[in-house]
């Protein structure tokens, strides 16, 4: 948390961006929209990313040429649809570090993946007095399921605090993660502070105490190369819609032995092997966790998003975002008195930049920016406990992705300066 007293325009160097944003912008038809008479400056990708033409076309292509239900039909179309759906699973497995595709479960999103774990693994493994460790910077998706599970099981919920700079405070970590810890559930990248957490180090620590680890990768996977095997985590959850893919699709990666030992989450078609009126056996993973007809078209189209990201290169995407985040924080810091949350160093964070400006309500900031065609998010960002710790009712948040460049940041800064005039700050 910093209040900037430095008001020297022109001190920020231009960003050395790694991606050709002019070309990339052309791949996203929505960026041609006019919003309130202005070009759309989309700075809300932490909520959901925009979709390139290849993804939009993949959805159309599925319904035009491949539509059938999967894993059950014997006819050609059903085989085509099944093959396309399973192909995405293989692509996801490769994308997150060459895991076994059977360890990739399709869900509706990160939220559903975490709920799956809480209900299935949590029900079977958490007992009275066990400890579940989370952090103070969790999104409600990785918080509410654990609060409820802990209450139900009379387990103890512990949390890793944050420092004033928005990092995890690990000074007392040995008192927080102990032999009583059954689960460490932490975000890989904060959607409010942008902080990138030391998931590999904390996983090692948790494993030494016999705990399992879930990382919430909803904000990390879209923005950096993620190798779940290198991180060592047992489970990793994320959403397609924040990484250029369609809504309604998510992934829960889990280690085979753990998944095999877990009871199913949803019951119905597809997740069974044999059903009698008095006994039922479960299907193999991943099908055991994919009851009913999934979002086939959108899973299939998710593959186009993965290809698009891979062609740009995840390392290049990360470098682009570090450079643009550095530029954005530098330019925001030129506005005297504007308060930025989270780490100041771009290398230690992602491009979700939360800020407040004097007592202008973040909703008013967002509404004013919208009149200029600039889309940001304002509110508690589904992290109410974190907001209380920061002493804020809400923040404004600009969040960056591959199609953003310096011109977008400059438009934001100009609009914020206009806003101050408007509100008399
Ligand atoms: N975890 C994190 C860290 C997130 O940022 C989000 C969504 C989720 C989980 C849940 O993802 P979902 O796809 O299941 O909804 N975050 C945000 C956000 O910051 N603004 O809108 C959604």
Boltz pocket constraint, residues with backbone or C-beta under 6 A from the ligand:
constraints:
  - pocket:
      binder: B
      contacts: [[A, 46], [A, 47], [A, 48], [A, 108], [A, 109], [A, 110], [A, 111], [A, 112], [A, 139], [A, 141], [A, 142], [A, 187], [A, 189], [A, 190], [A, 191], [A, 216], [A, 218], [A, 219], [A, 239], [A, 377], [A, 381], [A, 382]]
      max_distance: 6.0
